[in-house]
Each structure stands twice: as structure tokens, then as C-alpha cells.
Amino acid sequence: METYSFLRAVADSWVVLALTLFFVGMILFVFRPGSRALQKEAAESIFRHESRPAEAEQKEDR
């Protein structure tokens, strides 16, 4: 039962702290300066060839 108690204490403190820091880090990464253009390009990439199919050269570049 000692192992369970130790793992429970670690999960209750350090893992919660690590997950919180990871969450805050991801929020800061998403809202960092200069990322707006990259996010807009990624969001609109599915509409890039909406009016006509992609050219053969563009398909090979993927």
C-alpha cells in the first residue's frame, strides 16, 4: 500500500503542477506574437483549391 500512497501523492501534486505548466505553455505558444499569419494560413488551407483542383506540380510538393 506504500507504493499506492506515494504515487497518489505524486499525482496529486507534481503531475497536476506539470499539467498546469504544460497548459499555460500551450496557451502562450498559441498567442505568441507573430503567429497570427501562420494560424490563418493553416485555417484556410482546406479552402486553398476550392475553385479548381491543385496543379500537378503542387500535388507532388506535398
C-alpha positions as a Python dict, from the first residue, in 0.01 Angstrom:
ca = {
    (1, 'M'): (0, 0, 0),
    (2, 'E'): (302, 227, 41),
    (3, 'T'): (358, 244, -336),
    (4, 'Y'): (-2, 344, -394),
    (5, 'S'): (21, 622, -136),
    (6, 'F'): (341, 754, -290),
    (7, 'L'): (204, 751, -645),
    (8, 'R'): (-116, 915, -525),
    (9, 'A'): (80, 1194, -356),
    (10, 'V'): (292, 1249, -669),
    (11, 'A'): (-15, 1258, -890),
    (12, 'D'): (-193, 1498, -657),
    (13, 'S'): (93, 1746, -652),
    (14, 'W'): (367, 1723, -913),
    (15, 'V'): (165, 1585, -1202),
    (16, 'V'): (-103, 1850, -1154),
    (17, 'L'): (170, 2114, -1149),
    (18, 'A'): (329, 1970, -1466),
    (19, 'L'): (-4, 1958, -1650),
    (20, 'T'): (-83, 2315, -1544),
    (21, 'L'): (255, 2437, -1669),
    (22, 'F'): (203, 2248, -1994),
    (23, 'F'): (-140, 2409, -2038),
    (24, 'V'): (-6, 2759, -1971),
    (25, 'G'): (284, 2694, -2208),
    (26, 'M'): (50, 2587, -2486),
    (27, 'I'): (-167, 2896, -2436),
    (28, 'L'): (142, 3119, -2454),
    (29, 'F'): (261, 2932, -2764),
    (30, 'V'): (-70, 2981, -2945),
    (31, 'F'): (-98, 3350, -2860),
    (32, 'R'): (268, 3438, -2919),
    (33, 'P'): (341, 3747, -3130),
    (34, 'G'): (373, 3677, -3500),
    (35, 'S'): (174, 3355, -3507),
    (36, 'R'): (-145, 3507, -3646),
    (37, 'A'): (-34, 3470, -4010),
    (38, 'L'): (64, 3105, -3960),
    (39, 'Q'): (-264, 3023, -3789),
    (40, 'K'): (-466, 3198, -4058),
    (41, 'E'): (-282, 3007, -4330),
    (42, 'A'): (-345, 2677, -4152),
    (43, 'A'): (-713, 2758, -4102),
    (44, 'E'): (-765, 2849, -4467),
    (45, 'S'): (-555, 2569, -4616),
    (46, 'I'): (-857, 2344, -4674),
    (47, 'F'): (-1009, 2612, -4899),
    (48, 'R'): (-692, 2674, -5100),
    (49, 'H'): (-808, 2491, -5414),
    (50, 'E'): (-1181, 2543, -5376),
    (51, 'S'): (-1244, 2688, -5723),
    (52, 'R'): (-1022, 2446, -5917),
    (53, 'P'): (-812, 2137, -5844),
    (54, 'A'): (-449, 2169, -5749),
    (55, 'E'): (-191, 2166, -6027),
    (56, 'A'): (15, 1851, -6077),
    (57, 'E'): (333, 2024, -5953),
    (58, 'Q'): (163, 2135, -5632),
    (59, 'K'): (39, 1783, -5558),
    (60, 'E'): (394, 1645, -5589),
    (61, 'D'): (531, 1901, -5342),
    (62, 'R'): (329, 1758, -5054),
}
